[in-house]
Amino acid sequence: MKYEIPFNKPFLTGKETEYIEDAVATGQLAGNGTYTQKCHDYFENKFGFNKCFLTTSCTDALEMAAILINIEPGDEVIMPAYTFVSTANAFVLRGAKIVFCDSSANNPNIDPERIESLITDKTKALVVVHYAGVACDMDKILSITEKHNLYLIEDAAQAIDSYYKGRALGSFGHFSTFSFHETKNIISGEGGMLVVNDPSYIKRAEIIWEKGTNRKAFFRGEVDKYTWVDIGSSFLPGEIIAAFLYAQLENLEQIQAKRVKLWNTYFSELKTVAETNGVHLLQMPEFATNNGHLFYLILNSEKQRTALMQHLKAENILAVFHYIGLDQSDFYKQHNNTKFNFELENSKLYTKRLLRLPLFFSLSPNEQHKVISTIKDFFS
Ligand SMILES: *Cc1c(COP(=O)(O)O)cnc(C)c1O
C-alpha cells in the first residue's frame, strides 16, 4: 500500500547519476577505486576515523569486526537486546554466544550500569548501538571495556555525524560500523563501512576485505605476488555504489541540517500534547548531539500505540514501530537457554511502546503539519 505520507523517502542530491556515469566512463567498476578512496578520505578527514573500509552493508562491516577479533565458539559478546538482528548475527555466524543487556530507562541505548554483572571470563567484546544516532555514555562504556580488557565495537549504523562530548561517534571503538541503507541519513541503496580505529588491525582488515588475499599490499608494491593469506570474503562494494555515496557525502551538511530541523519541529510541536498525556519524547543527554536520524514517541501502552498507528493510517500516514527485542525472537529462543538474572524490562517497553514518525529530507512543512495535527487530534 502506498501512503500519502510514507515513513521514508530516499533523498537524491542530483549528482548521483553524474558520478556513476563518470565511474562507468573511466571503466573502473570493481571496488577500491577512485570513488571508494574519495569516500574513505572524506570520512577519515571529517570525523577523525583512523582507517575506513567501505563495505556492501553495515551487516558486512559487523561480520568483518567479528573476524578481526577472532571470535570462536564459546566466546561471549554482550550487546543490547533492542537492536537490529545483524548486530547479533555477525557474531553468531562465528560461533559466539550472545549475552543480551537491557536498555536504559532514558533511551533505548544499552544501560551501562547493567553491563558489568554480565561479564564472565568468556566475555570477549561489548557491542554498543547508538540508537537514533544518540550517543551511549562513552566514558562509562570505555571504563568498563578498559577495566575488563574487552573489545569495544560501536554499531553506529544510525549515528553518522553525531558526537559524544564533541568527539564523533564511531571513533571510540576498536571497530565501528556504519550503514548507508536507504533508510539511513546518508545512503547508497545498500552500503556500509567498517572503521578501524586501532592501527594494529589495519593490515588484517585490508586482507579480510579483499577475500583473504594480500591484493592491496600487492598493488602498493609491498609483496611480489598476491595470494591467499587469511580467511575473508567479498566485503567491498563496486565503484558504482561508492560514486553514489560520494554524491551524498558532498551534501552531508545540507541533509543533516534539514533532518535536525524536522526533528526539532516535531519536538517543539508535540512537547505539550506529549506531556499532558504521559507520552515520552527523547530527552537528549547533555553529552550527545542530535543527527536527526529518527523521531519517536513512547506511548503509554502497546494498545495505545496500535490505536495511534491506525489513526495515522486512516489519514494516509505511515508511522512504524521498531525492533522486537532479540531475546524474544524465535531464533534466540530456539538456540539459547540463557536464563537472565533480571527481565529486560526496558527493552520490552521499547518493543511494545515505541513509535517512529515519518522523517525524511523531502518531508514538506505541510506534510509534517498534517502528521502533527493528526497526532494532536488523536489525543483530544
Ligand atoms: C540499519 C542497521 C543495521 C544494518 O545495516 P545494513 O547496512 O542494512 O546491513 C545494523 N544495525 C543497526 C543498529 C541498524 O540501524
The ligand as an SDF file (V2000), in Angstrom:
LIG
                    3D

 15 15  0  0  0  0  0  0  0  0999 V2000
   20.4110   -0.3770    9.7600 C   0  0  0  0  0  0  0  0  0  0  0  0
   21.0880   -1.0540   10.8670 C   0  0  0  0  0  0  0  0  0  0  0  0
   21.9320   -2.1600   10.6770 C   0  0  0  0  0  0  0  0  0  0  0  0
   22.0680   -2.8760    9.3540 C   0  0  0  0  0  0  0  0  0  0  0  0
   22.5580   -2.0840    8.3360 O   0  0  0  0  0  0  0  0  0  0  0  0
   22.6770   -2.6960    6.8620 P   0  0  0  0  0  0  0  0  0  0  0  0
   23.5400   -1.6810    6.1530 O   0  0  0  0  0  0  0  0  0  0  0  0
   21.3020   -2.7740    6.3150 O   0  0  0  0  0  0  0  0  0  0  0  0
   23.3430   -4.0190    6.9590 O   0  0  0  0  0  0  0  0  0  0  0  0
   22.6020   -2.6860   11.7560 C   0  0  0  0  0  0  0  0  0  0  0  0
   22.4710   -2.1590   12.9980 N   0  0  0  0  0  0  0  0  0  0  0  0
   21.6630   -1.1080   13.2260 C   0  0  0  0  0  0  0  0  0  0  0  0
   21.5790   -0.5430   14.6080 C   0  0  0  0  0  0  0  0  0  0  0  0
   20.9330   -0.5210   12.1820 C   0  0  0  0  0  0  0  0  0  0  0  0
   20.1300    0.5130   12.4200 O   0  0  0  0  0  0  0  0  0  0  0  0
  1  2  1  0
  2  3  1  0
  2 14  2  0
  3  4  1  0
  3 10  2  0
  4  5  1  0
  5  6  1  0
  6  7  2  0
  6  8  1  0
  6  9  1  0
 10 11  1  0
 11 12  2  0
 12 13  1  0
 12 14  1  0
 14 15  1  0
M  END
$$$$
